[in-house]
Amino acid sequence: MKILVDADACPVKNIITKIAKEYKLRVLMFIDTSHFLDDGYSDVIMVDKGRDSVDIALINKVEKGDIVVTQDYGVAAMALSKQAYGINQNGFIYTKDNIDKLLFERHLSQKIRRAGGRTSNPRKRTKEDDEKFERAFRNLCCKKEDS
C-alpha cells in the first residue's frame, strides 16, 4: 500500500505525511511545474503544467490497495476502477456506491456553468474538516495492518 496525492491544491498534505510516517507508508505527491513541494518525506513527482497531466501521472502509478487523496471525482473513479481507496480532503470516502452520483452532479454543474449559470463556491475550510480527514485517512491506513 502506498499513498498517492493530487497535491497541487491539497490542504492536508501535512496530515498525510504525519500519518504516513506513523504507518511507514510511502507517499507520492504529484504536482505540476507551477508548484514547489519538499516535505522531507514524500516522493514528489513533478509533471508538465498541462490539462490533467497530474491526474494522468497519478493514475498511471495507482495499484490495487493504494490510497488516493484527491478532490477530483474523475481521478477518484479511475482509482476505484483499479481497486484503490479514494478519499477527499474533507475525509469523504469515495466508493463504488457513491461515485456515479458524484460524477453525474459534476456533469450537471458543468452544464449549468457552460450555459452561463452559477454554481455555489466551496465553503471555507475549518479545523473540523482537518479532524474529519485525519480520522477517515487513519482508518484507511489501518487497512494495511489488517492485510
Secondary structure as a PSIPRED ss2 file (coil, helix, strand):
# PSIPRED VFORMAT (PSIPRED V4.0)

   1 M C   1.000  0.000  0.000
   2 K E   0.000  0.000  1.000
   3 I E   0.000  0.000  1.000
   4 L E   0.000  0.000  1.000
   5 V E   0.000  0.000  1.000
   6 D E   0.000  0.000  1.000
   7 A C   1.000  0.000  0.000
   8 D C   1.000  0.000  0.000
   9 A C   1.000  0.000  0.000
  10 C C   1.000  0.000  0.000
  11 P C   1.000  0.000  0.000
  12 V C   1.000  0.000  0.000
  13 K H   0.000  1.000  0.000
  14 N H   0.000  1.000  0.000
  15 I H   0.000  1.000  0.000
  16 I H   0.000  1.000  0.000
  17 T H   0.000  1.000  0.000
  18 K H   0.000  1.000  0.000
  19 I H   0.000  1.000  0.000
  20 A H   0.000  1.000  0.000
  21 K H   0.000  1.000  0.000
  22 E H   0.000  1.000  0.000
  23 Y H   0.000  1.000  0.000
  24 K C   1.000  0.000  0.000
  25 L C   1.000  0.000  0.000
  26 R E   0.000  0.000  1.000
  27 V E   0.000  0.000  1.000
  28 L E   0.000  0.000  1.000
  29 M E   0.000  0.000  1.000
  30 F E   0.000  0.000  1.000
  31 I E   0.000  0.000  1.000
  32 D E   0.000  0.000  1.000
  33 T C   1.000  0.000  0.000
  34 S C   1.000  0.000  0.000
  35 H C   1.000  0.000  0.000
  36 F C   1.000  0.000  0.000
  37 L C   1.000  0.000  0.000
  38 D C   1.000  0.000  0.000
  39 D C   1.000  0.000  0.000
  40 G C   1.000  0.000  0.000
  41 Y C   1.000  0.000  0.000
  42 S C   1.000  0.000  0.000
  43 D E   0.000  0.000  1.000
  44 V E   0.000  0.000  1.000
  45 I E   0.000  0.000  1.000
  46 M E   0.000  0.000  1.000
  47 V E   0.000  0.000  1.000
  48 D C   1.000  0.000  0.000
  49 K C   1.000  0.000  0.000
  50 G C   1.000  0.000  0.000
  51 R C   1.000  0.000  0.000
  52 D C   1.000  0.000  0.000
  53 S H   0.000  1.000  0.000
  54 V H   0.000  1.000  0.000
  55 D H   0.000  1.000  0.000
  56 I H   0.000  1.000  0.000
  57 A H   0.000  1.000  0.000
  58 L H   0.000  1.000  0.000
  59 I H   0.000  1.000  0.000
  60 N H   0.000  1.000  0.000
  61 K H   0.000  1.000  0.000
  62 V C   1.000  0.000  0.000
  63 E C   1.000  0.000  0.000
  64 K C   1.000  0.000  0.000
  65 G C   1.000  0.000  0.000
  66 D C   1.000  0.000  0.000
  67 I E   0.000  0.000  1.000
  68 V E   0.000  0.000  1.000
  69 V E   0.000  0.000  1.000
  70 T C   1.000  0.000  0.000
  71 Q C   1.000  0.000  0.000
  72 D C   1.000  0.000  0.000
  73 Y H   0.000  1.000  0.000
  74 G H   0.000  1.000  0.000
  75 V H   0.000  1.000  0.000
  76 A H   0.000  1.000  0.000
  77 A H   0.000  1.000  0.000
  78 M H   0.000  1.000  0.000
  79 A H   0.000  1.000  0.000
  80 L H   0.000  1.000  0.000
  81 S H   0.000  1.000  0.000
  82 K C   1.000  0.000  0.000
  83 Q C   1.000  0.000  0.000
  84 A C   1.000  0.000  0.000
  85 Y E   0.000  0.000  1.000
  86 G E   0.000  0.000  1.000
  87 I E   0.000  0.000  1.000
  88 N C   1.000  0.000  0.000
  89 Q C   1.000  0.000  0.000
  90 N C   1.000  0.000  0.000
  91 G C   1.000  0.000  0.000
  92 F C   1.000  0.000  0.000
  93 I E   0.000  0.000  1.000
  94 Y E   0.000  0.000  1.000
  95 T C   1.000  0.000  0.000
  96 K C   1.000  0.000  0.000
  97 D C   1.000  0.000  0.000
  98 N C   1.000  0.000  0.000
  99 I H   0.000  1.000  0.000
 100 D H   0.000  1.000  0.000
 101 K H   0.000  1.000  0.000
 102 L H   0.000  1.000  0.000
 103 L H   0.000  1.000  0.000
 104 F H   0.000  1.000  0.000
 105 E H   0.000  1.000  0.000
 106 R H   0.000  1.000  0.000
 107 H H   0.000  1.000  0.000
 108 L H   0.000  1.000  0.000
 109 S H   0.000  1.000  0.000
 110 Q H   0.000  1.000  0.000
 111 K H   0.000  1.000  0.000
 112 I H   0.000  1.000  0.000
 113 R H   0.000  1.000  0.000
 114 R H   0.000  1.000  0.000
 115 A C   1.000  0.000  0.000
 116 G C   1.000  0.000  0.000
 117 G C   1.000  0.000  0.000
 118 R C   1.000  0.000  0.000
 119 T C   1.000  0.000  0.000
 120 S C   1.000  0.000  0.000
 121 N C   1.000  0.000  0.000
 122 P C   1.000  0.000  0.000
 123 R C   1.000  0.000  0.000
 124 K C   1.000  0.000  0.000
 125 R C   1.000  0.000  0.000
 126 T C   1.000  0.000  0.000
 127 K H   0.000  1.000  0.000
 128 E H   0.000  1.000  0.000
 129 D H   0.000  1.000  0.000
 130 D H   0.000  1.000  0.000
 131 E H   0.000  1.000  0.000
 132 K H   0.000  1.000  0.000
 133 F H   0.000  1.000  0.000
 134 E H   0.000  1.000  0.000
 135 R H   0.000  1.000  0.000
 136 A H   0.000  1.000  0.000
 137 F H   0.000  1.000  0.000
 138 R H   0.000  1.000  0.000
 139 N H   0.000  1.000  0.000
 140 L H   0.000  1.000  0.000
 141 C H   0.000  1.000  0.000
 142 C H   0.000  1.000  0.000
 143 K H   0.000  1.000  0.000
 144 K H   0.000  1.000  0.000
 145 E H   0.000  1.000  0.000
 146 D H   0.000  1.000  0.000
 147 S C   1.000  0.000  0.000
